[in-house]
Amino acid sequence: MSKEIINSFTDIEVELIEGAKGEFSVIYEEDPPALIYSMAEKDRLPTNNEITSLLVRIYGMDTLKTQNDKGL
């Protein structure tokens, strides 16, 4: 998941924090911080590209890497 986010955006930092057993949340740390995804609420892990799609849709993140930026 963190690799997908890092590979999709420029100027982004991903931090993995160990939580309770079975816990999976994604928090976007802007001002104010916001819960982007919670497995406790969805009762499932996110699908491929679900987090990156949420970041683009909710926050209008326009720093998506192009194919060339990804080395393709």
mmCIF file as Biopython writes it, N, C-alpha, C and O atoms, coordinates in Angstrom:
data_model
#
loop_
_atom_site.group_PDB
_atom_site.id
_atom_site.type_symbol
_atom_site.label_atom_id
_atom_site.label_alt_id
_atom_site.label_comp_id
_atom_site.label_asym_id
_atom_site.label_entity_id
_atom_site.label_seq_id
_atom_site.pdbx_PDB_ins_code
_atom_site.Cartn_x
_atom_site.Cartn_y
_atom_site.Cartn_z
_atom_site.occupancy
_atom_site.B_iso_or_equiv
_atom_site.auth_seq_id
_atom_site.auth_asym_id
_atom_site.pdbx_PDB_model_num
ATOM 1   N N  . MET A ? 1  ? 0.822   -1.187 0.000   1.0 0.0 1  A 1 
ATOM 2   C CA . MET A ? 1  ? 0.000   0.000  0.000   1.0 0.0 1  A 1 
ATOM 3   C C  . MET A ? 1  ? 0.866   1.250  0.000   1.0 0.0 1  A 1 
ATOM 4   O O  . MET A ? 1  ? 0.619   2.171  -0.779  1.0 0.0 1  A 1 
ATOM 5   N N  . SER A ? 2  ? 1.875   1.298  0.860   1.0 0.0 2  A 1 
ATOM 6   C CA . SER A ? 2  ? 2.727   2.489  0.906   1.0 0.0 2  A 1 
ATOM 7   C C  . SER A ? 2  ? 3.486   2.663  -0.403  1.0 0.0 2  A 1 
ATOM 8   O O  . SER A ? 2  ? 3.686   3.788  -0.860  1.0 0.0 2  A 1 
ATOM 9   N N  . LYS A ? 3  ? 3.907   1.562  -1.005  1.0 0.0 3  A 1 
ATOM 10  C CA . LYS A ? 3  ? 4.616   1.626  -2.288  1.0 0.0 3  A 1 
ATOM 11  C C  . LYS A ? 3  ? 3.714   2.209  -3.374  1.0 0.0 3  A 1 
ATOM 12  O O  . LYS A ? 3  ? 4.163   3.006  -4.197  1.0 0.0 3  A 1 
ATOM 13  N N  . GLU A ? 4  ? 2.447   1.811  -3.373  1.0 0.0 4  A 1 
ATOM 14  C CA . GLU A ? 4  ? 1.489   2.340  -4.347  1.0 0.0 4  A 1 
ATOM 15  C C  . GLU A ? 4  ? 1.360   3.861  -4.213  1.0 0.0 4  A 1 
ATOM 16  O O  . GLU A ? 4  ? 1.341   4.570  -5.219  1.0 0.0 4  A 1 
ATOM 17  N N  . ILE A ? 5  ? 1.272   4.355  -2.997  1.0 0.0 5  A 1 
ATOM 18  C CA . ILE A ? 5  ? 1.128   5.794  -2.759  1.0 0.0 5  A 1 
ATOM 19  C C  . ILE A ? 5  ? 2.398   6.527  -3.170  1.0 0.0 5  A 1 
ATOM 20  O O  . ILE A ? 5  ? 2.334   7.541  -3.865  1.0 0.0 5  A 1 
ATOM 21  N N  . ILE A ? 6  ? 3.536   6.026  -2.750  1.0 0.0 6  A 1 
ATOM 22  C CA . ILE A ? 6  ? 4.817   6.661  -3.090  1.0 0.0 6  A 1 
ATOM 23  C C  . ILE A ? 6  ? 5.043   6.667  -4.597  1.0 0.0 6  A 1 
ATOM 24  O O  . ILE A ? 6  ? 5.553   7.644  -5.146  1.0 0.0 6  A 1 
ATOM 25  N N  . ASN A ? 7  ? 4.663   5.579  -5.267  1.0 0.0 7  A 1 
ATOM 26  C CA . ASN A ? 7  ? 4.844   5.490  -6.717  1.0 0.0 7  A 1 
ATOM 27  C C  . ASN A ? 7  ? 3.846   6.339  -7.492  1.0 0.0 7  A 1 
ATOM 28  O O  . ASN A ? 7  ? 4.042   6.587  -8.682  1.0 0.0 7  A 1 
ATOM 29  N N  . SER A ? 8  ? 2.783   6.787  -6.840  1.0 0.0 8  A 1 
ATOM 30  C CA . SER A ? 8  ? 1.743   7.541  -7.526  1.0 0.0 8  A 1 
ATOM 31  C C  . SER A ? 8  ? 1.881   9.050  -7.393  1.0 0.0 8  A 1 
ATOM 32  O O  . SER A ? 8  ? 1.407   9.787  -8.257  1.0 0.0 8  A 1 
ATOM 33  N N  . PHE A ? 9  ? 2.521   9.525  -6.328  1.0 0.0 9  A 1 
ATOM 34  C CA . PHE A ? 9  ? 2.578   10.953 -6.057  1.0 0.0 9  A 1 
ATOM 35  C C  . PHE A ? 9  ? 4.009   11.435 -5.859  1.0 0.0 9  A 1 
ATOM 36  O O  . PHE A ? 9  ? 4.883   10.678 -5.437  1.0 0.0 9  A 1 
ATOM 37  N N  . THR A ? 10 ? 4.227   12.701 -6.170  1.0 0.0 10 A 1 
ATOM 38  C CA . THR A ? 10 ? 5.495   13.338 -5.831  1.0 0.0 10 A 1 
ATOM 39  C C  . THR A ? 10 ? 5.289   14.070 -4.508  1.0 0.0 10 A 1 
ATOM 40  O O  . THR A ? 10 ? 4.152   14.338 -4.119  1.0 0.0 10 A 1 
ATOM 41  N N  . ASP A ? 11 ? 6.349   14.387 -3.835  1.0 0.0 11 A 1 
ATOM 42  C CA . ASP A ? 11 ? 6.289   15.155 -2.589  1.0 0.0 11 A 1 
ATOM 43  C C  . ASP A ? 11 ? 5.311   14.576 -1.574  1.0 0.0 11 A 1 
ATOM 44  O O  . ASP A ? 11 ? 4.476   15.297 -1.027  1.0 0.0 11 A 1 
ATOM 45  N N  . ILE A ? 12 ? 5.414   13.286 -1.328  1.0 0.0 12 A 1 
ATOM 46  C CA . ILE A ? 12 ? 4.546   12.651 -0.336  1.0 0.0 12 A 1 
ATOM 47  C C  . ILE A ? 12 ? 5.397   11.750 0.545   1.0 0.0 12 A 1 
ATOM 48  O O  . ILE A ? 12 ? 6.368   11.149 0.085   1.0 0.0 12 A 1 
ATOM 49  N N  . GLU A ? 13 ? 5.030   11.665 1.789   1.0 0.0 13 A 1 
ATOM 50  C CA . GLU A ? 13 ? 5.751   10.846 2.755   1.0 0.0 13 A 1 
ATOM 51  C C  . GLU A ? 13 ? 4.764   9.844  3.341   1.0 0.0 13 A 1 
ATOM 52  O O  . GLU A ? 13 ? 3.637   10.200 3.685   1.0 0.0 13 A 1 
ATOM 53  N N  . VAL A ? 14 ? 5.189   8.605  3.451   1.0 0.0 14 A 1 
ATOM 54  C CA . VAL A ? 14 ? 4.338   7.554  4.002   1.0 0.0 14 A 1 
ATOM 55  C C  . VAL A ? 14 ? 5.025   6.987  5.237   1.0 0.0 14 A 1 
ATOM 56  O O  . VAL A ? 14 ? 6.213   6.668  5.210   1.0 0.0 14 A 1 
ATOM 57  N N  . GLU A ? 15 ? 4.267   6.869  6.308   1.0 0.0 15 A 1 
ATOM 58  C CA . GLU A ? 15 ? 4.804   6.317  7.548   1.0 0.0 15 A 1 
ATOM 59  C C  . GLU A ? 15 ? 3.915   5.152  7.981   1.0 0.0 15 A 1 
ATOM 60  O O  . GLU A ? 15 ? 2.699   5.299  8.101   1.0 0.0 15 A 1 
ATOM 61  N N  . LEU A ? 16 ? 4.527   4.012  8.211   1.0 0.0 16 A 1 
ATOM 62  C CA . LEU A ? 16 ? 3.801   2.843  8.693   1.0 0.0 16 A 1 
ATOM 63  C C  . LEU A ? 16 ? 3.944   2.770  10.203  1.0 0.0 16 A 1 
ATOM 64  O O  . LEU A ? 16 ? 5.054   2.784  10.735  1.0 0.0 16 A 1 
ATOM 65  N N  . ILE A ? 17 ? 2.814   2.693  10.885  1.0 0.0 17 A 1 
ATOM 66  C CA . ILE A ? 17 ? 2.808   2.607  12.347  1.0 0.0 17 A 1 
ATOM 67  C C  . ILE A ? 17 ? 2.069   1.343  12.737  1.0 0.0 17 A 1 
ATOM 68  O O  . ILE A ? 17 ? 0.925   1.129  12.336  1.0 0.0 17 A 1 
ATOM 69  N N  . GLU A ? 18 ? 2.729   0.510  13.518  1.0 0.0 18 A 1 
ATOM 70  C CA . GLU A ? 18 ? 2.101   -0.732 13.946  1.0 0.0 18 A 1 
ATOM 71  C C  . GLU A ? 18 ? 0.970   -0.424 14.915  1.0 0.0 18 A 1 
ATOM 72  O O  . GLU A ? 18 ? 1.139   0.319  15.882  1.0 0.0 18 A 1 
ATOM 73  N N  . GLY A ? 19 ? -0.175  -1.007 14.636  1.0 0.0 19 A 1 
ATOM 74  C CA . GLY A ? 19 ? -1.339  -0.788 15.491  1.0 0.0 19 A 1 
ATOM 75  C C  . GLY A ? 19 ? -1.781  -2.088 16.132  1.0 0.0 19 A 1 
ATOM 76  O O  . GLY A ? 19 ? -1.031  -3.063 16.183  1.0 0.0 19 A 1 
ATOM 77  N N  . ALA A ? 20 ? -3.000  -2.084 16.616  1.0 0.0 20 A 1 
ATOM 78  C CA . ALA A ? 20 ? -3.564  -3.278 17.236  1.0 0.0 20 A 1 
ATOM 79  C C  . ALA A ? 20 ? -3.769  -4.360 16.173  1.0 0.0 20 A 1 
ATOM 80  O O  . ALA A ? 20 ? -3.805  -4.071 14.977  1.0 0.0 20 A 1 
ATOM 81  N N  . LYS A ? 21 ? -3.897  -5.569 16.611  1.0 0.0 21 A 1 
ATOM 82  C CA . LYS A ? 21 ? -4.077  -6.694 15.698  1.0 0.0 21 A 1 
ATOM 83  C C  . LYS A ? 21 ? -5.294  -6.468 14.810  1.0 0.0 21 A 1 
ATOM 84  O O  . LYS A ? 21 ? -6.393  -6.216 15.304  1.0 0.0 21 A 1 
ATOM 85  N N  . GLY A ? 22 ? -5.092  -6.560 13.498  1.0 0.0 22 A 1 
ATOM 86  C CA . GLY A ? 22 ? -6.177  -6.415 12.552  1.0 0.0 22 A 1 
ATOM 87  C C  . GLY A ? 22 ? -6.563  -4.982 12.239  1.0 0.0 22 A 1 
ATOM 88  O O  . GLY A ? 22 ? -7.542  -4.748 11.530  1.0 0.0 22 A 1 
ATOM 89  N N  . GLU A ? 23 ? -5.811  -4.019 12.754  1.0 0.0 23 A 1 
ATOM 90  C CA . GLU A ? 23 ? -6.126  -2.612 12.516  1.0 0.0 23 A 1 
ATOM 91  C C  . GLU A ? 23 ? -5.449  -2.126 11.234  1.0 0.0 23 A 1 
ATOM 92  O O  . GLU A ? 23 ? -4.277  -2.418 10.996  1.0 0.0 23 A 1 
ATOM 93  N N  . PHE A ? 24 ? -6.183  -1.390 10.420  1.0 0.0 24 A 1 
ATOM 94  C CA . PHE A ? 24 ? -5.610  -0.790 9.222   1.0 0.0 24 A 1 
ATOM 95  C C  . PHE A ? 24 ? -6.334  0.520  8.952   1.0 0.0 24 A 1 
ATOM 96  O O  . PHE A ? 24 ? -7.527  0.528  8.649   1.0 0.0 24 A 1 
ATOM 97  N N  . SER A ? 25 ? -5.611  1.619  9.062   1.0 0.0 25 A 1 
ATOM 98  C CA . SER A ? 25 ? -6.185  2.944  8.818   1.0 0.0 25 A 1 
ATOM 99  C C  . SER A ? 25 ? -5.196  3.760  8.006   1.0 0.0 25 A 1 
ATOM 100 O O  . SER A ? 25 ? -3.986  3.552  8.089   1.0 0.0 25 A 1 
ATOM 101 N N  . VAL A ? 26 ? -5.719  4.686  7.223   1.0 0.0 26 A 1 
ATOM 102 C CA . VAL A ? 26 ? -4.887  5.619  6.482   1.0 0.0 26 A 1 
ATOM 103 C C  . VAL A ? 26 ? -5.308  7.021  6.909   1.0 0.0 26 A 1 
ATOM 104 O O  . VAL A ? 26 ? -6.478  7.390  6.803   1.0 0.0 26 A 1 
ATOM 105 N N  . ILE A ? 27 ? -4.342  7.794  7.391   1.0 0.0 27 A 1 
ATOM 106 C CA . ILE A ? 27 ? -4.604  9.152  7.862   1.0 0.0 27 A 1 
ATOM 107 C C  . ILE A ? 27 ? -3.809  10.124 7.009   1.0 0.0 27 A 1 
ATOM 108 O O  . ILE A ? 27 ? -2.604  9.960  6.818   1.0 0.0 27 A 1 
ATOM 109 N N  . TYR A ? 28 ? -4.491  11.127 6.505   1.0 0.0 28 A 1 
ATOM 110 C CA . TYR A ? 28 ? -3.855  12.181 5.721   1.0 0.0 28 A 1 
ATOM 111 C C  . TYR A ? 28 ? -3.551  13.315 6.681   1.0 0.0 28 A 1 
ATOM 112 O O  . TYR A ? 28 ? -4.463  13.948 7.213   1.0 0.0 28 A 1 
ATOM 113 N N  . GLU A ? 29 ? -2.268  13.573 6.902   1.0 0.0 29 A 1 
ATOM 114 C CA . GLU A ? 29 ? -1.869  14.526 7.928   1.0 0.0 29 A 1 
ATOM 115 C C  . GLU A ? 29 ? -1.693  15.925 7.371   1.0 0.0 29 A 1 
ATOM 116 O O  . GLU A ? 29 ? -0.572  16.405 7.200   1.0 0.0 29 A 1 
ATOM 117 N N  . GLU A ? 30 ? -2.787  16.558 7.096   1.0 0.0 30 A 1 
ATOM 118 C CA . GLU A ? 30 ? -2.805  17.974 6.736   1.0 0.0 30 A 1 
ATOM 119 C C  . GLU A ? 30 ? -3.323  18.720 7.946   1.0 0.0 30 A 1 
ATOM 120 O O  . GLU A ? 30 ? -3.330  18.177 9.051   1.0 0.0 30 A 1 
ATOM 121 N N  . ASP A ? 31 ? -3.747  19.932 7.762   1.0 0.0 31 A 1 
ATOM 122 C CA . ASP A ? 31 ? -4.291  20.700 8.867   1.0 0.0 31 A 1 
ATOM 123 C C  . ASP A ? 31 ? -5.761  20.937 8.622   1.0 0.0 31 A 1 
ATOM 124 O O  . ASP A ? 31 ? -6.082  21.807 7.812   1.0 0.0 31 A 1 
ATOM 125 N N  . PRO A ? 32 ? -6.657  20.251 9.239   1.0 0.0 32 A 1 
ATOM 126 C CA . PRO A ? 32 ? -6.470  19.235 10.269  1.0 0.0 32 A 1 
ATOM 127 C C  . PRO A ? 32 ? -6.276  17.844 9.658   1.0 0.0 32 A 1 
ATOM 128 O O  . PRO A ? 32 ? -6.664  17.612 8.513   1.0 0.0 32 A 1 
ATOM 129 N N  . PRO A ? 33 ? -5.679  16.920 10.415  1.0 0.0 33 A 1 
ATOM 130 C CA . PRO A ? 33 ? -5.536  15.540 9.926   1.0 0.0 33 A 1 
ATOM 131 C C  . PRO A ? 33 ? -6.911  14.920 9.684   1.0 0.0 33 A 1 
ATOM 132 O O  . PRO A ? 33 ? -7.896  15.282 10.329  1.0 0.0 33 A 1 
ATOM 133 N N  . ALA A ? 34 ? -6.954  13.984 8.748   1.0 0.0 34 A 1 
ATOM 134 C CA . ALA A ? 34 ? -8.229  13.348 8.416   1.0 0.0 34 A 1 
ATOM 135 C C  . ALA A ? 34 ? -8.049  11.856 8.186   1.0 0.0 34 A 1 
ATOM 136 O O  . ALA A ? 34 ? -7.061  11.414 7.600   1.0 0.0 34 A 1 
ATOM 137 N N  . LEU A ? 35 ? -9.007  11.105 8.653   1.0 0.0 35 A 1 
ATOM 138 C CA . LEU A ? 35 ? -9.030  9.674  8.422   1.0 0.0 35 A 1 
ATOM 139 C C  . LEU A ? 35 ? -9.526  9.434  7.001   1.0 0.0 35 A 1 
ATOM 140 O O  . LEU A ? 35 ? -10.666 9.763  6.672   1.0 0.0 35 A 1 
ATOM 141 N N  . ILE A ? 36 ? -8.674  8.863  6.164   1.0 0.0 36 A 1 
ATOM 142 C CA . ILE A ? 36 ? -9.010  8.598  4.765   1.0 0.0 36 A 1 
ATOM 143 C C  . ILE A ? 36 ? -9.684  7.238  4.618   1.0 0.0 36 A 1 
ATOM 144 O O  . ILE A ? 36 ? -10.645 7.079  3.866   1.0 0.0 36 A 1 
ATOM 145 N N  . TYR A ? 37 ? -9.160  6.269  5.348   1.0 0.0 37 A 1 
ATOM 146 C CA . TYR A ? 37 ? -9.663  4.903  5.210   1.0 0.0 37 A 1 
ATOM 147 C C  . TYR A ? 37 ? -9.547  4.194  6.549   1.0 0.0 37 A 1 
ATOM 148 O O  . TYR A ? 37 ? -8.535  4.318  7.239   1.0 0.0 37 A 1 
ATOM 149 N N  . SER A ? 38 ? -10.576 3.456  6.913   1.0 0.0 38 A 1 
ATOM 150 C CA . SER A ? 38 ? -10.551 2.666  8.136   1.0 0.0 38 A 1 
ATOM 151 C C  . SER A ? 38 ? -11.131 1.290  7.852   1.0 0.0 38 A 1 
ATOM 152 O O  . SER A ? 38 ? -12.278 1.158  7.424   1.0 0.0 38 A 1 
ATOM 153 N N  . MET A ? 39 ? -10.323 0.273  8.097   1.0 0.0 39 A 1 
ATOM 154 C CA . MET A ? 39 ? -10.801 -1.085 7.893   1.0 0.0 39 A 1 
ATOM 155 C C  . MET A ? 39 ? -11.928 -1.402 8.884   1.0 0.0 39 A 1 
ATOM 156 O O  . MET A ? 39 ? -12.812 -2.203 8.579   1.0 0.0 39 A 1 
ATOM 157 N N  . ALA A ? 40 ? -11.900 -0.779 10.063  1.0 0.0 40 A 1 
ATOM 158 C CA . ALA A ? 40 ? -12.958 -1.000 11.044  1.0 0.0 40 A 1 
ATOM 159 C C  . ALA A ? 40 ? -14.311 -0.520 10.509  1.0 0.0 40 A 1 
ATOM 160 O O  . ALA A ? 40 ? -15.344 -1.121 10.804  1.0 0.0 40 A 1 
ATOM 161 N N  . GLU A ? 41 ? -14.304 0.559  9.723   1.0 0.0 41 A 1 
ATOM 162 C CA . GLU A ? 41 ? -15.543 1.075  9.144   1.0 0.0 41 A 1 
ATOM 163 C C  . GLU A ? 41 ? -15.973 0.281  7.912   1.0 0.0 41 A 1 
ATOM 164 O O  . GLU A ? 41 ? -17.164 0.034  7.719   1.0 0.0 41 A 1 
ATOM 165 N N  . LYS A ? 42 ? -15.012 -0.120 7.080   1.0 0.0 42 A 1 
ATOM 166 C CA . LYS A ? 42 ? -15.319 -0.801 5.807   1.0 0.0 42 A 1 
ATOM 167 C C  . LYS A ? 42 ? -15.399 -2.317 5.950   1.0 0.0 42 A 1 
ATOM 168 O O  . LYS A ? 42 ? -16.012 -2.993 5.124   1.0 0.0 42 A 1 
ATOM 169 N N  . ASP A ? 43 ? -14.780 -2.848 6.998   1.0 0.0 43 A 1 
ATOM 170 C CA . ASP A ? 43 ? -14.715 -4.285 7.248   1.0 0.0 43 A 1 
ATOM 171 C C  . ASP A ? 43 ? -13.997 -5.035 6.126   1.0 0.0 43 A 1 
ATOM 172 O O  . ASP A ? 43 ? -14.317 -6.184 5.821   1.0 0.0 43 A 1 
ATOM 173 N N  . ARG A ? 44 ? -13.009 -4.350 5.512   1.0 0.0 44 A 1 
ATOM 174 C CA . ARG A ? 44 ? -12.190 -4.967 4.462   1.0 0.0 44 A 1 
ATOM 175 C C  . ARG A ? 44 ? -10.950 -4.105 4.258   1.0 0.0 44 A 1 
ATOM 176 O O  . ARG A ? 44 ? -10.906 -2.944 4.667   1.0 0.0 44 A 1 
ATOM 177 N N  . LEU A ? 45 ? -9.945  -4.697 3.616   1.0 0.0 45 A 1 
ATOM 178 C CA . LEU A ? 45 ? -8.774  -3.922 3.221   1.0 0.0 45 A 1 
ATOM 179 C C  . LEU A ? 45 ? -9.106  -3.140 1.955   1.0 0.0 45 A 1 
ATOM 180 O O  . LEU A ? 45 ? -10.000 -3.536 1.207   1.0 0.0 45 A 1 
ATOM 181 N N  . PRO A ? 46 ? -8.406  -2.039 1.702   1.0 0.0 46 A 1 
ATOM 182 C CA . PRO A ? 46 ? -8.680  -1.275 0.480   1.0 0.0 46 A 1 
ATOM 183 C C  . PRO A ? 46 ? -8.273  -2.052 -0.764  1.0 0.0 46 A 1 
ATOM 184 O O  . PRO A ? 46 ? -7.354  -2.870 -0.730  1.0 0.0 46 A 1 
ATOM 185 N N  . THR A ? 47 ? -8.965  -1.784 -1.850  1.0 0.0 47 A 1 
ATOM 186 C CA . THR A ? 47 ? -8.642  -2.412 -3.122  1.0 0.0 47 A 1 
ATOM 187 C C  . THR A ? 47 ? -7.457  -1.682 -3.756  1.0 0.0 47 A 1 
ATOM 188 O O  . THR A ? 47 ? -7.041  -0.628 -3.276  1.0 0.0 47 A 1 
ATOM 189 N N  . ASN A ? 48 ? -6.915  -2.252 -4.841  1.0 0.0 48 A 1 
ATOM 190 C CA . ASN A ? 48 ? -5.828  -1.595 -5.563  1.0 0.0 48 A 1 
ATOM 191 C C  . ASN A ? 48 ? -6.265  -0.200 -5.985  1.0 0.0 48 A 1 
ATOM 192 O O  . ASN A ? 48 ? -7.377  -0.018 -6.481  1.0 0.0 48 A 1 
ATOM 193 N N  . ASN A ? 49 ? -5.405  0.772  -5.793  1.0 0.0 49 A 1 
ATOM 194 C CA . ASN A ? 49 ? -5.624  2.171  -6.175  1.0 0.0 49 A 1 
ATOM 195 C C  . ASN A ? 49 ? -6.740  2.878  -5.416  1.0 0.0 49 A 1 
ATOM 196 O O  . ASN A ? 49 ? -7.035  4.033  -5.721  1.0 0.0 49 A 1 
ATOM 197 N N  . GLU A ? 50 ? -7.363  2.236  -4.451  1.0 0.0 50 A 1 
ATOM 198 C CA . GLU A ? 50 ? -8.460  2.883  -3.723  1.0 0.0 50 A 1 
ATOM 199 C C  . GLU A ? 50 ? -7.973  4.092  -2.919  1.0 0.0 50 A 1 
ATOM 200 O O  . GLU A ? 50 ? -8.630  5.133  -2.919  1.0 0.0 50 A 1 
ATOM 201 N N  . ILE A ? 51 ? -6.845  3.970  -2.243  1.0 0.0 51 A 1 
ATOM 202 C CA . ILE A ? 51 ? -6.330  5.075  -1.434  1.0 0.0 51 A 1 
ATOM 203 C C  . ILE A ? 51 ? -5.862  6.221  -2.323  1.0 0.0 51 A 1 
ATOM 204 O O  . ILE A ? 51 ? -6.164  7.382  -2.049  1.0 0.0 51 A 1 
ATOM 205 N N  . THR A ? 52 ? -5.133  5.906  -3.378  1.0 0.0 52 A 1 
ATOM 206 C CA . THR A ? 52 ? -4.674  6.979  -4.268  1.0 0.0 52 A 1 
ATOM 207 C C  . THR A ? 52 ? -5.869  7.679  -4.923  1.0 0.0 52 A 1 
ATOM 208 O O  . THR A ? 52 ? -5.845  8.897  -5.097  1.0 0.0 52 A 1 
ATOM 209 N N  . SER A ? 53 ? -6.896  6.939  -5.281  1.0 0.0 53 A 1 
ATOM 210 C CA . SER A ? 53 ? -8.100  7.544  -5.857  1.0 0.0 53 A 1 
ATOM 211 C C  . SER A ? 53 ? -8.787  8.462  -4.854  1.0 0.0 53 A 1 
ATOM 212 O O  . SER A ? 53 ? -9.264  9.534  -5.225  1.0 0.0 53 A 1 
ATOM 213 N N  . LEU A ? 54 ? -8.842  8.061  -3.600  1.0 0.0 54 A 1 
ATOM 214 C CA . LEU A ? 54 ? -9.440  8.898  -2.563  1.0 0.0 54 A 1 
ATOM 215 C C  . LEU A ? 54 ? -8.641  10.186 -2.372  1.0 0.0 54 A 1 
ATOM 216 O O  . LEU A ? 54 ? -9.219  11.262 -2.223  1.0 0.0 54 A 1 
ATOM 217 N N  . LEU A ? 55 ? -7.327  10.074 -2.377  1.0 0.0 55 A 1 
ATOM 218 C CA . LEU A ? 55 ? -6.489  11.264 -2.216  1.0 0.0 55 A 1 
ATOM 219 C C  . LEU A ? 55 ? -6.705  12.258 -3.350  1.0 0.0 55 A 1 
ATOM 220 O O  . LEU A ? 55 ? -6.747  13.468 -3.123  1.0 0.0 55 A 1 
ATOM 221 N N  . VAL A ? 56 ? -6.839  11.753 -4.553  1.0 0.0 56 A 1 
ATOM 222 C CA . VAL A ? 56 ? -7.079  12.629 -5.702  1.0 0.0 56 A 1 
ATOM 223 C C  . VAL A ? 56 ? -8.475  13.242 -5.620  1.0 0.0 56 A 1 
ATOM 224 O O  . VAL A ? 56 ? -8.640  14.449 -5.801  1.0 0.0 56 A 1 
ATOM 225 N N  . ARG A ? 57 ? -9.476  12.410 -5.347  1.0 0.0 57 A 1 
ATOM 226 C CA . ARG A ? 57 ? -10.857 12.881 -5.345  1.0 0.0 57 A 1 
ATOM 227 C C  . ARG A ? 57 ? -11.151 13.836 -4.186  1.0 0.0 57 A 1 
ATOM 228 O O  . ARG A ? 57 ? -11.761 14.885 -4.394  1.0 0.0 57 A 1 
ATOM 229 N N  . ILE A ? 58 ? -10.730 13.490 -2.985  1.0 0.0 58 A 1 
ATOM 230 C CA . ILE A ? 58 ? -11.069 14.295 -1.804  1.0 0.0 58 A 1 
ATOM 231 C C  . ILE A ? 58 ? -10.190 15.531 -1.683  1.0 0.0 58 A 1 
ATOM 232 O O  . ILE A ? 58 ? -10.678 16.619 -1.374  1.0 0.0 58 A 1 
ATOM 233 N N  . TYR A ? 59 ? -8.893  15.364 -1.926  1.0 0.0 59 A 1 
ATOM 234 C CA . TYR A ? 59 ? -7.959  16.460 -1.685  1.0 0.0 59 A 1 
ATOM 235 C C  . TYR A ? 59 ? -7.446  17.110 -2.962  1.0 0.0 59 A 1 
ATOM 236 O O  . TYR A ? 59 ? -6.656  18.053 -2.909  1.0 0.0 59 A 1 
ATOM 237 N N  . GLY A ? 60 ? -7.893  16.609 -4.102  1.0 0.0 60 A 1 
ATOM 238 C CA . GLY A ? 60 ? -7.478  17.204 -5.360  1.0 0.0 60 A 1 
ATOM 239 C C  . GLY A ? 60 ? -5.980  17.172 -5.558  1.0 0.0 60 A 1 
ATOM 240 O O  . GLY A ? 60 ? -5.409  18.063 -6.187  1.0 0.0 60 A 1 
ATOM 241 N N  . MET A ? 61 ? -5.347  16.151 -5.026  1.0 0.0 61 A 1 
ATOM 242 C CA . MET A ? 61 ? -3.898  16.056 -5.152  1.0 0.0 61 A 1 
ATOM 243 C C  . MET A ? 61 ? -3.532  16.010 -6.624  1.0 0.0 61 A 1 
ATOM 244 O O  . MET A ? 61 ? -3.859  15.056 -7.330  1.0 0.0 61 A 1 
ATOM 245 N N  . ASP A ? 62 ? -2.854  17.043 -7.074  1.0 0.0 62 A 1 
ATOM 246 C CA . ASP A ? 62 ? -2.503  17.146 -8.486  1.0 0.0 62 A 1 
ATOM 247 C C  . ASP A ? 62 ? -1.037  16.834 -8.729  1.0 0.0 62 A 1 
ATOM 248 O O  . ASP A ? 62 ? -0.489  17.160 -9.782  1.0 0.0 62 A 1 
ATOM 249 N N  . THR A ? 63 ? -0.415  16.208 -7.762  1.0 0.0 63 A 1 
ATOM 250 C CA . THR A ? 63 ? 1.003   15.876 -7.894  1.0 0.0 63 A 1 
ATOM 251 C C  . THR A ? 63 ? 1.189   14.423 -8.307  1.0 0.0 63 A 1 
ATOM 252 O O  . THR A ? 63 ? 2.174   13.783 -7.936  1.0 0.0 63 A 1 
ATOM 253 N N  . LEU A ? 64 ? 0.234   13.906 -9.077  1.0 0.0 64 A 1 
ATOM 254 C CA . LEU A ? 64 ? 0.374   12.545 -9.584  1.0 0.0 64 A 1 
ATOM 255 C C  . LEU A ? 64 ? 1.604   12.450 -10.469 1.0 0.0 64 A 1 
ATOM 256 O O  . LEU A ? 64 ? 1.862   13.333 -11.287 1.0 0.0 64 A 1 
ATOM 257 N N  . LYS A ? 65 ? 2.348   11.392 -10.303 1.0 0.0 65 A 1 
ATOM 258 C CA . LYS A ? 65 ? 3.499   11.163 -11.168 1.0 0.0 65 A 1 
ATOM 259 C C  . LYS A ? 65 ? 3.010   10.733 -12.539 1.0 0.0 65 A 1 
ATOM 260 O O  . LYS A ? 65 ? 2.026   10.002 -12.654 1.0 0.0 65 A 1 
ATOM 261 N N  . THR A ? 66 ? 3.688   11.182 -13.563 1.0 0.0 66 A 1 
ATOM 262 C CA . THR A ? 66 ? 3.373   10.732 -14.912 1.0 0.0 66 A 1 
ATOM 263 C C  . THR A ? 66 ? 4.097   9.403  -15.150 1.0 0.0 66 A 1 
ATOM 264 O O  . THR A ? 66 ? 4.934   8.990  -14.347 1.0 0.0 66 A 1 
ATOM 265 N N  . GLN A ? 67 ? 3.776   8.761  -16.226 1.0 0.0 67 A 1 
ATOM 266 C CA . GLN A ? 67 ? 4.464   7.506  -16.568 1.0 0.0 67 A 1 
ATOM 267 C C  . GLN A ? 67 ? 5.962   7.732  -16.647 1.0 0.0 67 A 1 
ATOM 268 O O  . GLN A ? 67 ? 6.737   6.872  -16.229 1.0 0.0 67 A 1 
ATOM 269 N N  . ASN A ? 68 ? 6.385   8.879  -17.178 1.0 0.0 68 A 1 
ATOM 270 C CA . ASN A ? 68 ? 7.808   9.191  -17.311 1.0 0.0 68 A 1 
ATOM 271 C C  . ASN A ? 68 ? 8.465   9.356  -15.936 1.0 0.0 68 A 1 
ATOM 272 O O  . ASN A ? 68 ? 9.600   8.924  -15.735 1.0 0.0 68 A 1 
ATOM 273 N N  . ASP A ? 69 ? 7.744   9.987  -14.978 1.0 0.0 69 A 1 
ATOM 274 C CA . ASP A ? 69 ? 8.280   10.157 -13.630 1.0 0.0 69 A 1 
ATOM 275 C C  . ASP A ? 69 ? 8.506   8.814  -12.949 1.0 0.0 69 A 1 
ATOM 276 O O  . ASP A ? 69 ? 9.388   8.676  -12.102 1.0 0.0 69 A 1 
ATOM 277 N N  . LYS A ? 70 ? 7.692   7.816  -13.333 1.0 0.0 70 A 1 
ATOM 278 C CA . LYS A ? 70 ? 7.792   6.486  -12.733 1.0 0.0 70 A 1 
ATOM 279 C C  . LYS A ? 70 ? 8.896   5.655  -13.379 1.0 0.0 70 A 1 
ATOM 280 O O  . LYS A ? 70 ? 9.142   4.520  -12.970 1.0 0.0 70 A 1 
ATOM 281 N N  . GLY A ? 71 ? 9.558   6.218  -14.383 1.0 0.0 71 A 1 
ATOM 282 C CA . GLY A ? 71 ? 10.635  5.499  -15.047 1.0 0.0 71 A 1 
ATOM 283 C C  . GLY A ? 71 ? 10.138  4.515  -16.081 1.0 0.0 71 A 1 
ATOM 284 O O  . GLY A ? 71 ? 10.834  3.555  -16.411 1.0 0.0 71 A 1 
ATOM 285 N N  . LEU A ? 72 ? 8.943   4.742  -16.597 1.0 0.0 72 A 1 
ATOM 286 C CA . LEU A ? 72 ? 8.385   3.824  -17.600 1.0 0.0 72 A 1 
ATOM 287 C C  . LEU A ? 72 ? 8.600   4.361  -18.983 1.0 0.0 72 A 1 
ATOM 288 O O  . LEU A ? 72 ? 8.199   3.728  -19.960 1.0 0.0 72 A 1 
#
